[in-house]
């Protein structure tokens, strides 16, 4: 396959997973009117706790089931500043039976969502039980010096703390495909290390939800879904948005996807960098598995620690690379001053010129009637046609591409030496440019299954299914160079500004 397609499927990205209007069966959902604290919606499984059907419970006050102390606490929280993911412990005395719940509150403008589940008594590790393990976890991460080491340490420690059969670290690329960069598995789970999964596996609306919720737990893919009653929220007159809720139900296509992976339970934990989704840690278990509330809080905390450490390492690497490139840029501009000539300053020094500055294989510089080049560049006629194409685009700021032939078909003729291009306009109106070329880097992508088979529709066109195979599927990508990084583009823009000022001084001196 010659090109690198975008697999962020529009169909998958449009599924309204936040309006699924049902919850998983490990807990209960209550929706309260902020003014009255009356129940305006509830999950139908609350009958298990109250012995009352939803129609009997709706529009009744929260104090019908919870202590006045708990009700007062919830009222205070609704009036407070914190609005989302507020943990709370509740107690209830129903027909002489004392019940304790772990809760999570999400406060909206006119109503509040209250998630509750029975307080854990199953003997799983509590926060205090794993405190020493967590300290060792953080210490190990702090001693890791590279991204590879951090990811390896993180998943090993997470598996030790959590007991999941398998844990994988996925890193997203610019097109939101996720590559498994670290893995710890056991049992019957397949290895996916080094494989890439198409963006549609975590579609755009699911990625957006990870910015609201640090993790996603599906403790049993065979769970029984419970709907909300009534279906329509009486305040918003619409399906309720369950984006923030841990209990939010799961789309059937994803449950089938889990089945195809041979897992019964999954927990995905976000990894953020500078407030954006950088990757995911995916935990899988062959049998159903339900981490208790304390364990989930630990995972939430560790998600922050992992994100901070990864961010620190990447930022440090970026800083060092940027500082080195800035030093080279200063040397190049000093040469331009020393020669009092832009072209000579950019090209004369064989060891420190614009090719070195931008890690390019070839460069062409045209100013007025002068045109000079270094390194591997297309034929003169091809360069001339490229300049005419650039002129037609009216480029006034730095232009770049790592797949030039995708925008300019004639570039297919010289993909081997010019798949990537960086253009610094000196005077676009007169066709004066600095054009850096990067050679083709042939890529072998190891996909986890055929990325073309993201969704398979039945013959009736109504029902659909995820791909049922994750066997290694190789794709060879041609016509692409190494990508241009942000600090290179920033340096290119600063060089463009310098050249503009230098030429202006020359004109007036």
Secondary structure as UniProt FT lines:
FT   HELIX           10..13
FT   HELIX           17..19
FT   STRAND          22..23
FT   TURN            25..26
FT   STRAND          28..33
FT   TURN            34..36
FT   STRAND          38..43
FT   HELIX           44..46
FT   HELIX           47..50
FT   HELIX           54..57
FT   TURN            58..59
FT   HELIX           62..64
FT   HELIX           68..79
FT   STRAND          86..94
FT   TURN            95..96
FT   STRAND          97..107
FT   STRAND          111..118
FT   TURN            127..130
FT   HELIX           131..143
FT   HELIX           147..162
FT   STRAND          166..172
FT   TURN            174..175
FT   STRAND          178..185
FT   TURN            187..188
FT   TURN            193..194
FT   STRAND          196..197
FT   HELIX           199..202
FT   HELIX           204..210
FT   TURN            211..212
FT   STRAND          215..218
FT   TURN            221..222
FT   STRAND          226..229
FT   TURN            234..237
FT   TURN            243..244
FT   TURN            246..247
FT   HELIX           252..260
FT   TURN            261..262
FT   STRAND          265..273
FT   TURN            274..275
FT   STRAND          276..285
FT   HELIX           293..339
FT   HELIX           342..347
FT   HELIX           354..357
FT   TURN            358..359
FT   STRAND          362..367
FT   TURN            368..369
FT   STRAND          370..375
FT   HELIX           380..393
FT   STRAND          399..401
FT   HELIX           404..406
FT   HELIX           409..414
FT   HELIX           415..418
FT   STRAND          420..427
FT   HELIX           428..430
FT   STRAND          432..438
FT   STRAND          443..448
FT   HELIX           451..453
FT   STRAND          455..457
FT   TURN            459..460
FT   STRAND          464..466
FT   STRAND          472..477
FT   HELIX           486..508
//
